């Protein structure tokens, strides 16, 4: 935990509350932005494999990548771990994952809670939730009212499911197809289904923050439950449509396997999964190439995936 501390952290581990100093911060009119989330039924995959060291990265990603969509810099994070029976090695791996996520996000892990729930949870069972707090300049908050017709949608790729859609994925792979976690992820794969399903979430917050310092980012959407359509709809204002071209990026193979094995329709796949795009930023057309350069310089293979057009406040996919 100490390895994640920023200069603003006051005190040390073990107090009844985590302390973070804001006075003297570089923001003129700071607005605190917060988000809370969990890892959902991805926890069951970690539990079944006994691999707990990466799922904490997913937890941090789900929270910090929400607040960056408001234009916020993640400041600090707290987690909550509930278990059926306390296993020190299990807890250490979970916390190591959260610490790594905080390092990637640039935020401090300033506290947390562990709770043992015998009777309510079986030994080996766990739940992992947390929340992040960030800060944004009030006049630079990202809101949908800044989006204009002609703006460009830039997508940041996600190599896996992140932490969404696991209830459907588990039903398809284990109930419908009878697959085992040790099986290859798909024909010709050199990694197991467990490796595929435990792929840690990419954390986009630092890259989106860096982009906002050099490009006029109009808005951003974290692609989680609800897919691209459901999350873009949260930022597209009335009178405009987000028009997405699915041919502009390569969809990871795992999604084709889910659709094939479960006979899942294209509509449901789009509603449940991110299909390979974990974050979308909206920028003016004149800034599109610069945005791609900045995001690629931050280690993301960003692509232009669509545009904003006159419409009814919805999301449309090109055939």
C-alpha positions in Angstrom: 0.0 0.0 0.0 2.8 2.4 0.9 4.2 2.0 -2.6 1.1 3.7 -4.0 1.3 6.8 -1.7 1.3 10.2 -3.3 2.7 13.4 -1.6 -0.8 14.3 -0.5 -1.2 11.2 1.7 -1.0 12.0 5.4 -0.1 9.5 8.0 0.3 5.8 7.5 -1.6 2.5 7.3 -3.8 1.4 10.2 -5.9 4.5 11.1 -9.7 4.5 11.2 -9.7 6.7 8.1 -7.4 7.4 5.2 -6.1 11.0 5.0 -5.5 12.9 1.8 -4.6 16.6 1.8 -6.1 18.9 -0.9 -4.9 22.3 0.2 -2.3 23.8 -2.1 -3.4 21.6 -5.0 -2.9 23.0 -8.5 -6.6 23.1 -9.2 -8.2 26.6 -9.1 -11.8 25.4 -8.6 -11.6 21.7 -7.7 -14.5 19.4 -7.9 -14.3 16.0 -6.3 -15.5 13.1 -8.5 -16.2 9.6 -7.1 -17.2 6.2 -8.3 -17.8 2.8 -6.7 -17.9 -0.7 -8.3 -17.0 -4.3 -8.0 -15.7 -7.1 -10.1 -19.0 -9.1 -10.4 -19.0 -12.7 -11.3 -15.4 -12.5 -12.6 -14.7 -13.3 -9.0 -16.0 -16.8 -9.5 -13.4 -17.4 -12.2 -10.6 -16.3 -9.9 -12.1 -18.5 -7.1 -12.3 -21.5 -9.4 -8.7 -21.1 -10.5 -7.2 -20.0 -7.2 -5.6 -17.1 -9.0 -6.4 -13.8 -7.2 -3.4 -11.6 -8.1 -4.9 -9.7 -11.0 -8.6 -9.2 -10.2 -7.7 -6.2 -8.0 -6.5 -4.5 -11.2 -10.0 -5.0 -12.6 -11.5 -3.4 -9.5 -9.4 -0.3 -9.8 -10.0 0.0 -13.5 -13.8 -0.2 -13.1 -13.7 2.8 -10.7 -10.9 5.1 -12.0 -12.0 4.7 -15.6 -15.5 5.9 -14.6 -14.3 9.1 -13.0 -11.9 10.0 -15.8 -15.0 10.2 -18.0 -15.9 13.3 -16.0 -12.4 14.7 -16.6 -11.1 13.8 -13.2 -7.6 12.8 -12.1 -7.8 9.8 -9.7 -6.4 10.7 -6.3 -7.1 7.8 -3.9 -8.8 4.5 -3.6 -10.2 2.3 -0.9 -11.2 -1.4 -1.2 -13.5 -3.8 0.7 -12.8 -7.6 0.8 -15.4 -10.0 2.2 -14.4 -13.7 2.6 -16.0 -16.8 3.9 -12.8 -17.8 5.8 -9.7 -15.7 6.1 -6.8 -17.0 4.1 -3.7 -14.7 4.4 -2.3 -15.8 1.1 -5.6 -15.2 -0.6 -5.9 -11.7 0.9 -2.3 -10.9 0.0 -2.9 -11.7 -3.6 -6.1 -9.7 -3.8 -4.4 -6.6 -2.2 -1.4 -7.0 -4.5 -3.7 -6.7 -7.5 -5.4 -3.6 -6.1 -2.0 -2.1 -5.4 -0.8 -2.8 -9.0 -4.0 -1.2 -10.3 -3.4 1.9 -8.2 0.1 2.1 -9.4 -1.1 2.0 -13.0 -3.8 4.6 -12.3 -1.5 6.9 -10.4 -3.7 7.0 -7.3 -3.0 6.1 -3.7 -4.5 3.2 -1.9 -5.1 4.9 1.5 -7.2 2.3 3.3 -9.6 -0.7 3.1 -11.5 -3.2 5.0 -11.4 -7.0 5.4 -14.4 -8.9 6.7 -14.9 -12.6 7.5 -18.4 -13.8 6.9 -18.7 -17.4 8.1 -22.1 -18.8 7.4 -22.9 -16.1 4.9 -20.1 -17.2 2.6 -18.3 -20.5 2.2 -14.5 -20.9 2.6 -12.8 -19.8 -0.6 -15.7 -17.5 -1.6 -15.0 -13.7 -1.7 -16.3 -10.4 -2.9 -14.2 -7.5 -3.9 -15.5 -3.9 -4.2 -14.0 -0.5 -3.9 -14.3 3.2 -4.7 -12.1 5.9 -6.1 -12.1 9.7 -5.6 -10.6 12.1 -8.1 -10.5 15.8 -8.7 -11.4 17.9 -11.8 -11.2 21.6 -12.6 -14.8 22.8 -12.6 -14.7 24.5 -15.9 -13.0 21.5 -17.5 -15.6 18.9 -16.4 -16.5 16.6 -19.3 -20.2 16.8 -20.1 -22.3 15.8 -23.0 -23.3 19.4 -23.8 -19.9 20.0 -25.4 -20.4 17.4 -28.1 -20.9 18.7 -31.6 -21.9 17.2 -35.0 -18.8 16.3 -36.9 -16.9 15.2 -33.8 -14.9 12.0 -34.0 -15.2 8.9 -31.8 -11.8 7.4 -30.9 -11.8 3.9 -29.4 -9.2 2.5 -27.0 -8.9 -1.3 -27.4 -9.6 -3.8 -24.7 -8.0 -7.3 -25.2 -10.6 -9.1 -23.1 -14.0 -8.9 -21.3 -12.7 -6.5 -18.6 -15.1 -7.2 -15.7 -18.4 -7.3 -17.6 -20.6 -10.0 -19.1 -19.2 -12.8 -17.1 -22.6 -14.3 -16.2 -23.4 -14.8 -19.8 -19.8 -15.9 -20.6 -19.8 -18.5 -17.8 -23.2 -19.8 -18.9 -22.0 -20.2 -22.5 -18.6 -21.8 -21.8 -19.4 -24.0 -18.9 -23.1 -24.8 -19.1 -23.9 -24.7 -22.9 -20.5 -25.8 -24.2 -19.2 -27.9 -21.3 -15.8 -26.3 -21.4 -13.1 -26.5 -18.7 -11.0 -23.6 -17.5 -7.9 -25.6 -18.5 -9.0 -26.1 -22.1 -7.5 -23.9 -24.8 -9.4 -20.6 -25.0 -10.3 -21.5 -28.6 -9.0 -23.6 -31.5 -5.4 -22.8 -32.0 -5.0 -20.7 -28.9 -1.8 -21.0 -26.9 -3.4 -19.9 -23.7 -6.1 -21.5 -21.6 -9.7 -20.4 -21.2 -8.8 -19.4 -17.6 -6.0 -17.1 -19.0 -8.5 -15.6 -21.3 -11.2 -15.0 -18.8 -8.8 -13.6 -16.2 -7.1 -11.1 -18.6 -6.8 -8.0 -16.4 -8.6 -4.9 -17.4 -6.6 -2.2 -19.2 -6.6 1.0 -17.1 -7.3 4.0 -19.4 -7.4 6.9 -16.9 -3.7 8.1 -17.2 -3.9 8.1 -21.1 -7.3 9.9 -21.1 -5.9 12.4 -18.6 -2.8 13.0 -20.7 -5.0 13.4 -23.8 -7.1 16.1 -22.1 -4.0 18.2 -21.4 -3.2 18.6 -25.2 -6.5 18.0 -27.0 -10.0 19.4 -26.6 -11.7 16.2 -25.3 -15.4 16.8 -25.6 -16.6 13.7 -23.7 -15.6 10.1 -22.8 -17.5 6.9 -22.2 -16.2 3.9 -20.3 -17.5 0.8 -22.1 -18.8 -1.5 -19.3 -22.1 -3.3 -18.8 -24.5 -2.2 -21.6 -21.7 -2.3 -24.2 -20.8 0.4 -26.7 -24.3 1.4 -27.4 -25.5 1.5 -23.8 -22.6 3.6 -22.6 -22.3 6.0 -25.6 -26.0 6.7 -25.1 -25.2 8.1 -21.7 -23.1 11.0 -23.2 -24.8 11.7 -26.6 -27.1 14.7 -26.3 -30.5 15.1 -27.9 -30.3 16.1 -31.6 -27.2 14.0 -32.2 -26.3 10.4 -32.9 -23.1 8.5 -32.3 -22.4 6.5 -35.5 -20.1 3.5 -34.9 -18.4 1.5 -37.6 -17.5 -2.0 -36.2 -15.2 -2.6 -39.1 -12.6 -0.2 -37.8 -11.2 -2.4 -35.1 -10.4 -6.1 -34.6 -12.8 -7.8 -32.2 -11.0 -10.3 -29.9 -11.6 -13.9 -30.8 -13.2 -14.7 -27.4 -16.3 -12.8 -28.4 -16.8 -14.8 -31.6 -16.5 -18.0 -29.5 -19.2 -16.8 -27.1 -21.5 -15.9 -29.9 -20.9 -19.2 -31.7 -21.1 -21.6 -28.7 -24.1 -19.9 -27.1 -25.9 -18.9 -30.3 -25.9 -15.3 -29.0 -27.4 -12.7 -31.3 -25.4 -9.7 -32.5 -27.8 -7.5 -30.7 -27.2 -9.2 -27.3 -23.5 -9.4 -27.8 -23.4 -5.6 -28.4 -25.6 -5.1 -25.3 -23.6 -7.2 -22.9 -19.9 -6.9 -24.0 -17.5 -4.2 -25.1 -16.5 -6.3 -28.1 -12.9 -5.0 -27.9 -13.4 -1.3 -27.2 -13.0 -0.4 -23.5 -13.1 3.4 -23.7 -14.4 5.9 -26.2 -13.3 9.6 -26.3 -15.0 12.2 -28.4 -12.8 14.9 -30.0 -13.2 17.5 -32.7 -12.4 16.3 -36.1 -9.4 18.6 -36.4 -7.9 17.0 -33.3 -8.5 13.4 -34.3 -5.0 12.6 -35.7 -3.3 14.3 -32.7 -5.5 12.4 -30.3 -4.5 9.1 -32.0 -0.8 10.0 -31.7 -1.1 11.0 -28.0 -3.0 7.8 -27.1 -0.7 5.6 -29.0 2.2 7.3 -27.3 0.6 6.3 -24.0 0.7 2.6 -25.2 -2.9 2.2 -26.6 -3.6 1.2 -30.2 -6.3 3.8 -30.5 -8.5 3.9 -33.6 -11.1 6.1 -35.1 -14.3 4.2 -34.7 -17.0 6.6 -35.8 -18.5 10.1 -35.8 -21.2 12.2 -34.3 -24.0 13.2 -36.7 -27.4 14.9 -36.5 -29.9 12.5 -35.1 -32.3 11.7 -32.2 -29.8 11.2 -29.4 -29.0 7.6 -30.1 -26.3 5.2 -31.1 -26.2 3.6 -34.6 -23.9 0.9 -35.9 -23.0 0.8 -39.6 -23.6 -2.5 -41.3 
